Amino acid sequence: MIAVKNDPNPPPVGGVLWSLAGDIRMLLTLPAALAMQVAHPAVGAGVDDHSVFRTDPWGRGERSLTSLQLWVYGGEAAAAEGRRLRALHKTIQGTDAHGRAYHALTPAYYAWVHATGYPVFRHAQQYLGRPFTEAQERALYAEWLQVGRILGIHDRDMPQTIEEFWPYYQKVLDNELEETVVVKDLLATDPQLPVPDRGPRWLRLLLRLSWPWLCPRFARVRRFLTIGLMPPDARQAIGLEWTDAQERTLRRLGRVVRAVMPVLPERLRFMPIARRARQAARR
């Protein structure tokens, strides 16, 4: 991969994202971030009009996860992936549910999609790992800004400190977010999800046979994790219900995850791109 002069560097080896972004617990947090993104009417309309998340959800999810891993662990490939994504979004435009024109690369919309990662990481860590210290939160935010630069987000379009971030975040919650059509689809407990088509042949066969039984149960778990790992203020802004009983269940799940994860070997704990990058860094 040939680097372009003045390409932004990925986050530092050994930083907060280095341990966070490739951990398999990341898979549990992504639906919450996605739901916050598409709760913005412009972003939701872009996904509704142009994404294949309904017809190819597994391929779409795999591509998104690979892209995210490259931003952190890709080295020179990180900036190339950022350029690819911007090129991909150049043609994404249309009209949202309120009759307003949108373009995927409008700075406010593009920045919001990226911004959702920080509050979701921060909130989910309280359940799935050790809560961040103040120093770790600041390091995480600085590293997330660096990822934004890889994606082509200008510093002027993102708050540059945590102190600036929270008023910006609250303003979007108060004035923009709603339960869009795409949010409803992501939270549906009776979705028409196609059978997963990834993995070894035996697994695909097993899923094909069990999918009528498994699909609605998978959907309920997805809804539970999406709402539960979403920051409460975002949950409230979108209008999503969350009960005390659900909160207790999520905390019990978190205790199990925190007990199991430290004893897993690295080959099971980290996703492939992250695992290879960590091994290369040690060498």
N, C-alpha and C positions, 0 to 999 in steps of 0.2 A: 504494500500500500504506500503510495507516494504522498508525503505530506505537502500541504500548501503553505507557503511562507506566511507567518503570523497566525497559523492555526492555534486556537486555544488548547491548552493542555487539559487532559482529563484530571479528575480529582487525585490527590496524592496517594501513592502506595502506603498502606498502613493507616490511612485516615478513617474517619467514621464510616463513610460510604463503602470503603474497602471491605469492611466486615459486614455491613448491613445489606448492600444491594444484591449480593449473590447468595445470601442465606435463603434456604428454602422457606423460611417464615415469610419472606417477601411475597410469596404466592398468596398468602392469606390477606395481605393488605392491599393488593392491586385493585380488587373490585371496589373498595371504598373510595380510592382516589379517582377511579374511572367514573363512579357515580357522581362525585363532586364536580368533575369536569363537565359531564354532559347535563348537569343541572343548570348550567349556564345556557340560556336559550340559543345563543349563536353557536356554541360548541355542540349542543345537542342536535341542532338542525344539521350541522355539517356531518355529524356521525349518522344521523337518520337518513340523510340524502345520499351519502357517498360511501359509507362503510359497508363491509360485508359481515358485520358482527352477527347478523341474524342467520345468514346462509352458510357462513364458514367461521363460526365462533372459535373453533379450536385452532385453525390456522391463523386467524387474526390474533388470538392470544399468544401463540407461539412467536409470531413475528414481533409483536410488541415487547415481549419479554426478552427476546434476543437483542432488540434494539437498545433496550434499557441497559442490558449487561455490557454492550459495547461502549456506551457513554462512560462507564466507570472503568471497565477492565480492558478496553480495546486498544489502548496506546494510540498510535497514529491513526488507527481505524476509527477512533471515536469521532474526530472532526469530520471524517469522510461520511460517517453515518449521519451526523448532523446535517451536512449538506444534502444528503440523499432525502432526508425527511422534509427539509424545506422545499426542495424541488417537487416532492410528492404532493405537498400541500398548496402549491401555487394555483392549481386548477380547482380547488375546493371552494366553492362560493354558491350563494343562493339567497333565499329569503327564509327567515325564521318564522315561528308560529305567530309572532306578533306583527308580521309584515315588514320587518326590518331587514335590510340587506346585510349579509355577512360575508366575510372572506376569512379563510382559516389563518392567514398570516397577518390579519389585523393585530397590531402589537398587544392590545388589551386582551384579546381572546387567546392568542398564542401564549402569552405570559401566564394567563390564568391556568391553562392546562398544565404548564410546568409547575406553577406555584403550589398546586394541590399536594404535591409529593411531600413537602416539608411538614405541614400540620398532620398529615396521615402517618408519616413515619414517627413523629413525635408522640402522637396519641397511642398508636399501636404498640410502641415500645413499652408502655406502662403495663401491658398485658402479656406480651410475648417475650420480653427480655427484662433487663435491668433498666429502670428509668434513667434517662440521660441526665448527667450533671449539667449545670449551666454552661460550663466550658464545652462540653460535648454538643450541646444544642447550638452554640455559636459556631462551632467547627462544622457541624452538619449544615447549617444554613450557608456558611461561606462555600462549602463544597457543592451545595445544590445550586448556588449562583454560578459556580464554575461550569457545572453541567449545562445550565442555561446558556452560557456563552457558547458551548459546543453546539447547542441547538440553534444558534444564531439570534438569541434574545439579547438585545442591547441593554447595557446597565441602566440606561435612562428609563427602561420599561419595567424594571423590577426594583422593588425596595432593596436598598443595599445593606441594611442592618435589620436585626430582629425587631428593634424598636420601631422601625419604619414599616416592617412587614405587617404587624398585627392590626394597625388602623386600616391599611390597604385591604387586608383580608376581611375585616369586619364590614367594610364598605361594600365589597362584592357580595357578601352574605346578605346584607340588609337590602341591597338594591337590585340584585341580579338573579339570584338563585331561585329555582322553583322546581316542582316535580314535573319535569318534561316527559314527553312520550318515551324517550329512550330510558330515562330513569325508571319509569314504570315497567318497561320491558326487562331491564336488568334485575328488577326486584320481583318479577312475576314468579309465583309458585306453581304455575301450570304452563311453563314455556314449551314451545315446539322446538326444542333443541335437537339438532341432528346427533346421531351416535358419534362419539369420539372416533376419529380416524387416525390417531397417532399411536405410536408404541408398537411392540412386537405383535406378530400375527395372533398368537394365542390370546393376548389381552384384548385385541380388537374383536375377536370372535366372542369372547366372554361378555364384553360390553354390549355387543349387538344382541345377544340373547337376553341379557338382564336389563336392558335399557328402559323398557316400559315400566319396570318396577323401580329402577334406580333413578331415573330422570327427575321425578317430582321430589324425591328425597334430596338429591343433589341441589335442586333449586331452592329448597327450604334452607339448607345449610348455607348456600351462597347468599341468600337474603339476610340471614342471621349475621354472617360475618361482615357483609357489606355495611349494614346499618351499625353494627356493634363497634367495628373498628374505624368508623367515621367519627371525627371529633363532634362532641355533643352540640356545639353551636352550629355546625354545618347541618347536622341532622335536624335541628330545630328549624333552621332557615328553609330547608327543603320541605319540611312538614312530615317527617318520618317518625312513627311512633316507636318508642323503646321503653320497655317496662323494667321494673326493679327485678323481676324474676329473670328476665333475659340478661340483665347485667350480672346477676349472681352466677348464671350459667357460663357467661363469657369469662368471668374471673376464675371459675373452676377449670375451664379449658386452658386458660393462661397458665395456671399452676402446673398442669400436666405438661404443657409445651416447655415451660422453663425447666422442668425436671428432666425431660427426655433429651432436649437438644444438646446439653453439654457433654453427654456421654456418646453421642453419635460420632463416628469417624468422619473426617473431612469429605470423603467421597460421597457420603450420604447427606451431609449437612449443606454443602454448597452446590449450586448449579454448575453445569459443565464449563461454561466460559469463565466463570469466576474461579472455579477450581484450577483450571489450567493457568490462569493468570497468577494466582497465588503460588502455585508450584514454580512457575517461571521466576517470580520475584524472589523466592527463597534461593533459587539456583544462582 
